[in-house]
């Protein structure tokens, strides 16, 4: 009889447990994968094609913040196992609220000038999934 009461108390205690915070919907990994695939495809076609892609996929609230690539192309290899929600994030120095869901993912960036690799960098990149589309923030290579 004591074992039955102990199990009942444990079950009652477990039903009252909650997790702090608010659940965030997971993005369709295909949307994020497609964004980076399309970025790399544009880079393979040249600086102007990549520049056009970055303008077309810039987060709309920051359409005025697209930098010139200064003659380089940038490819990005995401590590999708690191993809996670990043609610409340805004670009540094901005108080604009983003629509859609913001996610962060680790990426390896490769910078090329012509056929030569001139740099690589590992870091985090934010993407925004909104209305079934994925938007990014255009990188600004050093002038």
Backbone as JSON Lines, residues from 0, in Angstrom:
{"i":0,"aa":"X","n":[0.82,-1.19,0.0],"ca":[0.0,0.0,0.0],"c":[0.86,1.25,0.0]}
{"i":1,"aa":"X","n":[1.94,1.25,0.75],"ca":[2.82,2.41,0.79],"c":[3.44,2.66,-0.56]}
{"i":2,"aa":"X","n":[3.79,1.58,-1.31],"ca":[4.36,1.74,-2.64],"c":[3.37,2.41,-3.58]}
{"i":3,"aa":"X","n":[2.1,2.08,-3.48],"ca":[1.07,2.67,-4.33],"c":[0.93,4.17,-4.07]}
{"i":4,"aa":"X","n":[0.99,4.57,-2.8],"ca":[0.89,5.99,-2.46],"c":[2.11,6.75,-2.94]}
{"i":5,"aa":"X","n":[3.27,6.14,-2.86],"ca":[4.5,6.78,-3.32],"c":[4.46,7.01,-4.83]}
{"i":6,"aa":"X","n":[3.98,6.02,-5.57],"ca":[3.86,6.17,-7.03],"c":[2.84,7.24,-7.36]}
{"i":7,"aa":"X","n":[1.72,7.28,-6.65],"ca":[0.69,8.29,-6.9],"c":[1.22,9.69,-6.61]}
{"i":8,"aa":"X","n":[1.97,9.84,-5.52],"ca":[2.55,11.14,-5.18],"c":[3.59,11.58,-6.23]}
{"i":9,"aa":"X","n":[4.39,10.62,-6.7],"ca":[5.38,10.94,-7.73],"c":[4.69,11.37,-9.01]}
{"i":10,"aa":"X","n":[3.63,10.68,-9.4],"ca":[2.89,11.05,-10.61],"c":[2.26,12.42,-10.45]}
{"i":11,"aa":"X","n":[1.68,12.72,-9.28],"ca":[1.07,14.01,-9.02],"c":[2.13,15.12,-9.08]}
{"i":12,"aa":"X","n":[3.3,14.87,-8.52],"ca":[4.38,15.86,-8.54],"c":[4.85,16.13,-9.96]}
{"i":13,"aa":"X","n":[4.95,15.09,-10.77],"ca":[5.41,15.26,-12.15],"c":[4.42,16.05,-12.98]}
{"i":14,"aa":"X","n":[3.12,15.89,-12.76],"ca":[2.14,16.62,-13.56],"c":[2.17,18.11,-13.26]}
{"i":15,"aa":"X","n":[2.7,18.5,-12.13],"ca":[2.77,19.92,-11.79],"c":[4.04,20.6,-12.27]}
{"i":16,"aa":"X","n":[4.97,19.85,-12.88],"ca":[6.23,20.44,-13.33],"c":[6.02,21.29,-14.57]}
{"i":17,"aa":"X","n":[6.7,22.41,-14.64],"ca":[6.65,23.26,-15.82],"c":[8.07,23.66,-16.2]}
{"i":18,"aa":"X","n":[8.23,24.07,-17.41],"ca":[9.51,24.55,-17.9],"c":[9.35,26.04,-18.18]}
{"i":19,"aa":"X","n":[10.24,26.85,-17.63],"ca":[10.16,28.3,-17.83],"c":[10.44,28.65,-19.28]}
{"i":20,"aa":"X","n":[9.88,29.75,-19.72],"ca":[10.11,30.22,-21.08],"c":[8.96,29.86,-21.99]}
{"i":21,"aa":"X","n":[9.09,30.26,-23.23],"ca":[8.04,30.05,-24.2],"c":[8.59,29.22,-25.35]}
{"i":22,"aa":"X","n":[7.85,28.2,-25.74],"ca":[8.31,27.34,-26.83],"c":[8.41,28.14,-28.12]}
{"i":23,"aa":"X","n":[9.44,27.88,-28.88],"ca":[9.64,28.53,-30.18],"c":[9.47,27.47,-31.26]}
{"i":24,"aa":"X","n":[8.75,27.8,-32.33],"ca":[8.61,26.82,-33.4],"c":[9.96,26.56,-34.06]}
{"i":25,"aa":"X","n":[10.18,25.31,-34.42],"ca":[11.42,24.97,-35.12],"c":[11.28,25.36,-36.58]}
{"i":26,"aa":"X","n":[12.34,25.86,-37.18],"ca":[12.24,26.2,-38.58],"c":[12.27,24.93,-39.42]}
{"i":27,"aa":"X","n":[11.78,25.05,-40.61],"ca":[11.94,23.95,-41.55],"c":[13.41,23.98,-41.94]}
{"i":28,"aa":"X","n":[14.19,22.96,-41.57],"ca":[15.62,23.0,-41.91],"c":[15.85,23.16,-43.41]}
{"i":29,"aa":"X","n":[14.88,22.71,-44.21],"ca":[14.99,22.87,-45.66],"c":[15.04,24.33,-46.07]}
{"i":30,"aa":"X","n":[14.29,25.19,-45.38],"ca":[14.31,26.62,-45.71],"c":[15.69,27.21,-45.45]}
{"i":31,"aa":"X","n":[16.29,26.82,-44.34],"ca":[17.61,27.34,-43.99],"c":[18.67,26.75,-44.92]}
{"i":32,"aa":"X","n":[18.58,25.45,-45.17],"ca":[19.52,24.79,-46.09],"c":[19.44,25.42,-47.48]}
{"i":33,"aa":"X","n":[18.22,25.64,-47.96],"ca":[18.04,26.25,-49.29],"c":[18.64,27.64,-49.35]}
{"i":34,"aa":"X","n":[18.49,28.42,-48.28],"ca":[19.07,29.77,-48.26],"c":[20.58,29.71,-48.48]}
{"i":35,"aa":"X","n":[21.26,28.86,-47.72],"ca":[22.72,28.78,-47.85],"c":[23.14,28.16,-49.18]}
{"i":36,"aa":"X","n":[22.38,27.2,-49.66],"ca":[22.66,26.62,-50.99],"c":[22.55,27.7,-52.07]}
{"i":37,"aa":"X","n":[21.48,28.49,-52.01],"ca":[21.28,29.55,-53.01],"c":[22.35,30.63,-52.9]}
{"i":38,"aa":"X","n":[22.79,30.94,-51.69],"ca":[23.88,31.9,-51.48],"c":[25.14,31.4,-52.18]}
{"i":39,"aa":"X","n":[25.46,30.13,-51.96],"ca":[26.68,29.56,-52.55],"c":[26.58,29.44,-54.06]}
{"i":40,"aa":"X","n":[25.39,29.14,-54.57],"ca":[25.18,29.07,-56.02],"c":[25.4,30.44,-56.64]}
{"i":41,"aa":"X","n":[24.88,31.47,-56.01],"ca":[25.09,32.84,-56.5],"c":[26.57,33.2,-56.47]}
{"i":42,"aa":"X","n":[27.27,32.82,-55.41],"ca":[28.7,33.11,-55.31],"c":[29.46,32.43,-56.44]}
{"i":43,"aa":"X","n":[29.08,31.21,-56.79],"ca":[29.75,30.48,-57.86],"c":[29.56,31.16,-59.22]}
{"i":44,"aa":"X","n":[28.49,31.95,-59.33],"ca":[28.21,32.66,-60.58],"c":[28.91,34.01,-60.67]}
{"i":45,"aa":"X","n":[29.44,34.49,-59.54],"ca":[30.2,35.73,-59.57],"c":[29.72,36.76,-58.56]}
{"i":46,"aa":"X","n":[30.52,37.8,-58.44],"ca":[30.28,38.85,-57.44],"c":[28.92,39.51,-57.65]}
{"i":47,"aa":"X","n":[28.59,39.88,-58.88],"ca":[27.33,40.6,-59.12],"c":[26.13,39.72,-58.81]}
{"i":48,"aa":"X","n":[26.18,38.45,-59.17],"ca":[25.06,37.55,-58.88],"c":[24.88,37.37,-57.37]}
{"i":49,"aa":"X","n":[26.01,37.26,-56.66],"ca":[25.89,37.14,-55.21],"c":[25.36,38.43,-54.6]}
{"i":50,"aa":"X","n":[25.83,39.55,-55.1],"ca":[25.34,40.84,-54.6],"c":[23.82,40.94,-54.82]}
{"i":51,"aa":"X","n":[23.36,40.52,-55.99],"ca":[21.91,40.55,-56.28],"c":[21.15,39.64,-55.32]}
{"i":52,"aa":"X","n":[21.7,38.44,-55.06],"ca":[21.06,37.51,-54.13],"c":[20.96,38.14,-52.74]}
{"i":53,"aa":"X","n":[22.05,38.73,-52.28],"ca":[22.06,39.33,-50.94],"c":[21.05,40.47,-50.83]}
{"i":54,"aa":"X","n":[20.92,41.27,-51.87],"ca":[19.92,42.35,-51.86],"c":[18.51,41.77,-51.81]}
{"i":55,"aa":"X","n":[18.26,40.71,-52.59],"ca":[16.92,40.13,-52.67],"c":[16.52,39.39,-51.39]}
{"i":56,"aa":"X","n":[17.49,38.93,-50.62],"ca":[17.18,38.14,-49.42],"c":[17.53,38.86,-48.12]}
{"i":57,"aa":"X","n":[17.9,40.12,-48.22],"ca":[18.19,40.89,-47.0],"c":[16.9,41.02,-46.19]}
{"i":58,"aa":"X","n":[17.01,40.89,-44.87],"ca":[15.85,41.1,-44.01],"c":[15.23,42.44,-44.38]}
{"i":59,"aa":"X","n":[13.93,42.43,-44.76],"ca":[13.31,43.66,-45.28],"c":[13.51,44.9,-44.41]}
{"i":60,"aa":"X","n":[13.46,44.76,-43.1],"ca":[13.62,45.93,-42.21],"c":[15.02,46.53,-42.3]}
{"i":61,"aa":"X","n":[15.97,45.79,-42.9],"ca":[17.35,46.25,-43.0],"c":[17.83,46.29,-44.45]}
{"i":62,"aa":"X","n":[16.89,46.51,-45.36],"ca":[17.22,46.54,-46.79],"c":[18.23,47.63,-47.12]}
{"i":63,"aa":"X","n":[18.34,48.65,-46.28],"ca":[19.28,49.75,-46.52],"c":[20.69,49.42,-46.01]}
{"i":64,"aa":"X","n":[20.9,48.23,-45.5],"ca":[22.21,47.86,-44.91],"c":[22.93,46.78,-45.71]}
{"i":65,"aa":"X","n":[22.84,46.81,-47.01],"ca":[23.55,45.84,-47.84],"c":[24.87,46.47,-48.29]}
{"i":66,"aa":"X","n":[25.97,45.86,-47.91],"ca":[27.3,46.37,-48.26],"c":[27.75,45.85,-49.62]}
{"i":67,"aa":"X","n":[28.68,46.55,-50.21],"ca":[29.33,46.07,-51.42],"c":[30.27,44.93,-51.05]}
{"i":68,"aa":"X","n":[30.35,43.93,-51.91],"ca":[31.26,42.82,-51.64],"c":[32.7,43.15,-52.02]}
{"i":69,"aa":"X","n":[32.94,44.28,-52.63],"ca":[34.3,44.74,-52.96],"c":[35.11,43.7,-53.73]}
{"i":70,"aa":"X","n":[34.45,43.05,-54.69],"ca":[35.18,42.13,-55.56],"c":[35.42,40.75,-55.02]}
{"i":71,"aa":"X","n":[34.83,40.4,-53.88],"ca":[34.98,39.05,-53.34],"c":[33.63,38.35,-53.36]}
{"i":72,"aa":"X","n":[33.67,37.02,-53.28],"ca":[32.47,36.24,-53.06],"c":[32.62,35.53,-51.73]}
{"i":73,"aa":"X","n":[31.48,35.22,-51.13],"ca":[31.48,34.6,-49.81],"c":[30.56,33.39,-49.85]}
{"i":74,"aa":"X","n":[31.11,32.23,-49.53],"ca":[30.27,31.04,-49.38],"c":[30.15,30.73,-47.89]}
{"i":75,"aa":"X","n":[29.05,30.08,-47.56],"ca":[28.78,29.78,-46.15],"c":[28.37,28.33,-46.01]}
{"i":76,"aa":"X","n":[29.04,27.62,-45.12],"ca":[28.69,26.24,-44.83],"c":[28.12,26.2,-43.42]}
{"i":77,"aa":"X","n":[26.79,26.02,-43.3],"ca":[26.19,25.99,-41.96],"c":[26.36,24.63,-41.29]}
{"i":78,"aa":"X","n":[26.45,24.64,-40.0],"ca":[26.41,23.41,-39.2],"c":[25.0,23.35,-38.63]}
{"i":79,"aa":"X","n":[24.11,22.67,-39.34],"ca":[22.69,22.71,-39.01],"c":[22.37,22.13,-37.63]}
{"i":80,"aa":"X","n":[23.24,21.3,-37.09],"ca":[23.0,20.76,-35.75],"c":[23.05,21.87,-34.69]}
{"i":81,"aa":"X","n":[23.58,23.04,-35.04],"ca":[23.65,24.16,-34.1],"c":[22.49,25.14,-34.26]}
{"i":82,"aa":"X","n":[21.62,24.91,-35.24],"ca":[20.5,25.81,-35.52],"c":[19.56,25.87,-34.32]}
{"i":83,"aa":"X","n":[19.3,27.09,-33.84],"ca":[18.39,27.24,-32.7],"c":[17.71,28.61,-32.77]}
{"i":84,"aa":"X","n":[16.58,28.71,-32.11],"ca":[15.84,29.97,-32.06],"c":[16.65,31.0,-31.28]}
{"i":85,"aa":"X","n":[16.52,32.26,-31.69],"ca":[17.21,33.35,-31.01],"c":[16.22,34.52,-30.86]}
{"i":86,"aa":"X","n":[15.13,34.27,-30.11],"ca":[14.09,35.3,-30.0],"c":[14.62,36.55,-29.3]}
{"i":87,"aa":"X","n":[14.14,37.68,-29.73],"ca":[14.53,38.94,-29.11],"c":[15.82,39.54,-29.63]}
{"i":88,"aa":"X","n":[16.57,38.79,-30.48],"ca":[17.82,39.33,-31.01],"c":[17.52,40.39,-32.04]}
{"i":89,"aa":"X","n":[18.29,41.45,-32.02],"ca":[18.27,42.47,-33.06],"c":[19.71,42.81,-33.4]}
{"i":90,"aa":"X","n":[19.96,43.28,-34.62],"ca":[21.33,43.65,-34.97],"c":[21.88,44.71,-34.01]}
{"i":91,"aa":"X","n":[23.15,44.62,-33.69],"ca":[23.76,45.59,-32.78],"c":[23.51,47.03,-33.26]}
{"i":92,"aa":"X","n":[23.17,47.88,-32.33],"ca":[22.94,49.28,-32.64],"c":[21.58,49.58,-33.23]}
{"i":93,"aa":"X","n":[20.69,48.6,-33.24],"ca":[19.36,48.82,-33.82],"c":[18.3,48.52,-32.79]}
{"i":94,"aa":"X","n":[17.21,49.27,-32.87],"ca":[16.07,48.98,-32.01],"c":[14.87,48.51,-32.84]}
{"i":95,"aa":"X","n":[15.1,48.21,-34.11],"ca":[14.02,47.71,-34.98],"c":[13.64,46.31,-34.55]}
{"i":96,"aa":"X","n":[12.33,46.05,-34.49],"ca":[11.83,44.71,-34.18],"c":[11.75,43.92,-35.47]}
{"i":97,"aa":"X","n":[12.16,42.68,-35.43],"ca":[12.11,41.82,-36.59],"c":[10.8,41.06,-36.62]}
{"i":98,"aa":"X","n":[10.24,40.88,-37.82],"ca":[9.07,40.02,-37.94],"c":[9.56,38.62,-38.28]}
{"i":99,"aa":"X","n":[8.74,37.63,-38.0],"ca":[9.15,36.25,-38.25],"c":[9.96,35.72,-37.09]}
{"i":100,"aa":"X","n":[10.57,34.57,-37.31],"ca":[11.36,33.92,-36.28],"c":[12.85,34.07,-36.6]}
{"i":101,"aa":"X","n":[13.62,34.49,-35.62],"ca":[15.06,34.66,-35.77],"c":[15.74,33.39,-35.28]}
{"i":102,"aa":"X","n":[16.69,32.91,-36.08],"ca":[17.47,31.73,-35.72],"c":[18.95,32.05,-35.87]}
{"i":103,"aa":"X","n":[19.76,31.33,-35.12],"ca":[21.21,31.48,-35.21],"c":[21.79,30.11,-35.54]}
{"i":104,"aa":"X","n":[22.82,30.1,-36.37],"ca":[23.48,28.86,-36.77],"c":[24.97,29.13,-36.92]}
{"i":105,"aa":"X","n":[25.78,28.16,-36.56],"ca":[27.22,28.28,-36.77],"c":[27.51,28.08,-38.26]}
{"i":106,"aa":"X","n":[28.4,28.89,-38.79],"ca":[28.77,28.79,-40.21],"c":[30.28,28.92,-40.37]}
{"i":107,"aa":"X","n":[30.76,28.31,-41.43],"ca":[32.13,28.54,-41.87],"c":[32.03,29.36,-43.14]}
{"i":108,"aa":"X","n":[32.59,30.55,-43.11],"ca":[32.59,31.44,-44.28],"c":[33.91,31.31,-45.01]}
{"i":109,"aa":"X","n":[33.84,31.24,-46.33],"ca":[35.03,31.24,-47.16],"c":[34.94,32.42,-48.1]}
{"i":110,"aa":"X","n":[35.97,33.27,-48.07],"ca":[36.01,34.47,-48.9],"c":[36.98,34.23,-50.03]}
{"i":111,"aa":"X","n":[36.5,34.47,-51.25],"ca":[37.33,34.27,-52.44],"c":[37.4,35.55,-53.25]}
{"i":112,"aa":"X","n":[38.55,35.75,-53.84],"ca":[38.73,36.8,-54.83],"c":[39.17,36.07,-56.09]}
{"i":113,"aa":"X","n":[38.26,36.02,-57.07],"ca":[38.52,35.19,-58.24],"c":[38.53,33.74,-57.8]}
{"i":114,"aa":"X","n":[39.59,33.02,-58.17],"ca":[39.7,31.61,-57.79],"c":[40.52,31.39,-56.53]}
{"i":115,"aa":"X","n":[40.97,32.47,-55.91],"ca":[41.84,32.35,-54.73],"c":[41.06,32.56,-53.44]}
{"i":116,"aa":"X","n":[41.29,31.66,-52.48],"ca":[40.72,31.84,-51.15],"c":[41.58,32.88,-50.43]}
{"i":117,"aa":"X","n":[40.93,33.94,-49.98],"ca":[41.67,35.0,-49.29],"c":[41.35,35.04,-47.8]}
{"i":118,"aa":"X","n":[40.41,34.19,-47.36],"ca":[40.12,34.14,-45.94],"c":[39.04,33.14,-45.61]}
{"i":119,"aa":"X","n":[39.07,32.66,-44.38],"ca":[38.0,31.83,-43.84],"c":[37.7,32.31,-42.44]}
{"i":120,"aa":"X","n":[36.48,32.09,-42.04],"ca":[36.08,32.53,-40.71],"c":[34.97,31.62,-40.22]}
{"i":121,"aa":"X","n":[35.01,31.27,-38.96],"ca":[33.94,30.5,-38.33],"c":[33.23,31.43,-37.36]}
{"i":122,"aa":"X","n":[31.92,31.44,-37.45],"ca":[31.15,32.31,-36.57],"c":[29.69,31.93,-36.58]}
{"i":123,"aa":"X","n":[28.88,32.81,-36.06],"ca":[27.43,32.61,-36.01],"c":[26.77,33.54,-37.01]}
{"i":124,"aa":"X","n":[25.72,33.05,-37.64],"ca":[24.96,33.87,-38.56],"c":[23.49,33.76,-38.21]}
{"i":125,"aa":"X","n":[22.81,34.89,-38.25],"ca":[21.37,34.9,-37.99],"c":[20.63,34.86,-39.32]}
{"i":126,"aa":"X","n":[19.52,34.13,-39.31],"ca":[18.59,34.12,-40.43],"c":[17.2,34.34,-39.85]}
{"i":127,"aa":"X","n":[16.31,34.84,-40.68],"ca":[14.93,35.1,-40.26],"c":[14.01,34.32,-41.19]}
{"i":128,"aa":"X","n":[13.16,33.5,-40.62],"ca":[12.16,32.77,-41.4],"c":[10.84,33.5,-41.2]}
{"i":129,"aa":"X","n":[10.28,33.98,-42.31],"ca":[9.06,34.77,-42.25],"c":[8.22,34.48,-43.49]}
{"i":130,"aa":"X","n":[7.02,34.05,-43.29],"ca":[6.12,33.8,-44.41],"c":[6.63,32.74,-45.38]}
{"i":131,"aa":"X","n":[7.32,31.73,-44.85],"ca":[7.81,30.66,-45.7],"c":[9.07,30.99,-46.47]}
{"i":132,"aa":"X","n":[9.68,32.13,-46.18],"ca":[10.94,32.53,-46.83],"c":[12.01,32.73,-45.78]}
{"i":133,"aa":"X","n":[13.24,32.54,-46.21],"ca":[14.37,32.77,-45.3],"c":[15.14,33.99,-45.78]}
{"i":134,"aa":"X","n":[15.39,34.89,-44.85],"ca":[16.14,36.12,-45.1],"c":[17.4,36.09,-44.27]}
{"i":135,"aa":"X","n":[18.38,36.84,-44.7],"ca":[19.63,36.93,-43.97],"c":[20.07,38.37,-43.8]}
{"i":136,"aa":"X","n":[21.26,38.51,-43.3],"ca":[21.9,39.82,-43.13],"c":[23.17,39.78,-43.97]}
{"i":137,"aa":"X","n":[23.23,40.62,-45.0],"ca":[24.38,40.62,-45.9],"c":[25.65,40.92,-45.14]}
{"i":138,"aa":"X","n":[26.69,40.16,-45.4],"ca":[27.97,40.41,-44.74],"c":[28.62,41.67,-45.29]}
{"i":139,"aa":"X","n":[29.44,42.3,-44.51],"ca":[30.19,43.48,-44.94],"c":[31.67,43.17,-44.82]}
{"i":140,"aa":"X","n":[32.29,42.76,-45.95],"ca":[33.73,42.48,-45.89],"c":[34.51,43.75,-45.57]}
{"i":141,"aa":"X","n":[35.66,43.57,-45.01],"ca":[36.53,44.7,-44.68],"c":[36.8,45.52,-45.93]}
{"i":142,"aa":"X","n":[36.76,46.81,-45.76],"ca":[36.98,47.71,-46.89],"c":[38.41,47.71,-47.23]}
